[in-house]
Amino acid sequence: MHKISNFVKERFNHNQNKQLLKEKYEAKMLFASQGGMWKAGPELIMLLGCCPDDAVIIDQYETPVNVNVLELQKEVQMRWQEQMNGWLAEYDLSNNKR
């Protein structure tokens, strides 16, 4: 019975830690650039890939912003990859402690 209790407790802590990591790195995806507030992610990367060099797109506050697409796309991809690498490193570290 004690082993089952410990297993459940460890599982709960692991899931809780996983959720905290997700929230931490999702918050780091937000950034300001070119007069707008953006959230780095696959949706924005795909949207920017479909736009011409200069376009008006909606930011996180639902405000239309005229942007240089290539410059914003570079920033978004860099932020996305940095945060995903950090998230993976922390996740692997916490997973190995289990």
C-alpha positions in Angstrom: 0.0 0.0 0.0 2.9 2.4 0.8 4.4 1.8 -2.6 1.2 2.6 -4.4 0.8 5.8 -2.3 4.4 6.9 -3.2 3.8 6.1 -6.9 0.6 8.2 -7.0 2.4 11.0 -5.2 5.3 10.9 -7.6 2.9 10.8 -10.6 1.0 13.8 -9.3 4.2 15.8 -8.7 5.4 14.9 -12.2 2.2 16.0 -13.8 2.2 19.2 -11.7 5.8 19.9 -12.7 4.9 19.3 -16.3 2.1 21.8 -16.1 4.3 24.4 -14.4 6.9 24.1 -17.1 4.3 24.5 -19.8 3.0 27.7 -18.2 6.5 29.0 -17.7 7.5 28.6 -21.3 4.2 29.7 -22.8 4.6 33.0 -20.9 8.1 33.4 -22.5 6.6 33.1 -25.9 5.0 36.5 -25.6 7.1 39.5 -26.9 6.7 43.0 -28.3 7.9 43.9 -31.7 7.1 46.4 -34.5 4.3 48.1 -32.4 2.5 44.9 -31.5 2.4 42.1 -28.9 3.0 38.6 -30.4 3.0 35.1 -29.2 5.6 32.9 -30.9 4.1 29.6 -32.1 3.4 27.5 -35.1 0.2 29.5 -35.9 2.1 32.8 -36.2 5.0 31.2 -38.1 2.6 29.7 -40.6 0.7 32.9 -41.0 3.8 34.9 -41.6 4.9 32.3 -44.2 1.8 33.1 -46.2 2.1 36.9 -46.1 3.9 39.2 -48.5 6.9 41.2 -47.3 4.8 43.9 -45.7 1.4 43.0 -44.3 -1.2 44.0 -41.7 -1.8 41.3 -39.2 -3.6 41.1 -35.8 -1.5 41.0 -32.6 -2.4 39.4 -29.3 -4.5 42.4 -28.3 -6.5 42.0 -31.6 -5.0 45.2 -32.9 -4.1 45.5 -36.6 -0.4 46.1 -37.0 1.6 46.8 -40.2 4.7 44.7 -40.0 7.8 43.8 -42.0 7.0 40.1 -42.3 10.5 38.8 -42.9 11.9 40.6 -39.8 9.0 39.4 -37.6 9.2 35.9 -38.9 12.9 35.8 -38.0 12.1 37.0 -34.4 9.2 34.6 -34.0 11.2 31.5 -35.2 14.2 32.4 -33.0 12.1 33.0 -29.9 10.1 29.8 -30.5 13.1 27.6 -31.0 15.0 29.1 -28.0 12.0 28.5 -25.7 11.3 25.0 -27.0 14.9 24.0 -26.5 14.8 25.4 -22.9 11.5 23.6 -22.2 12.9 20.3 -23.5 16.0 20.6 -21.4 14.1 21.3 -18.2 11.6 18.6 -19.0 14.4 16.1 -19.6 16.1 17.1 -16.4 12.9 16.7 -14.3 12.1 13.4 -16.0 15.5 12.0 -15.2 15.1 13.0 -11.5 11.9 10.8 -11.3 
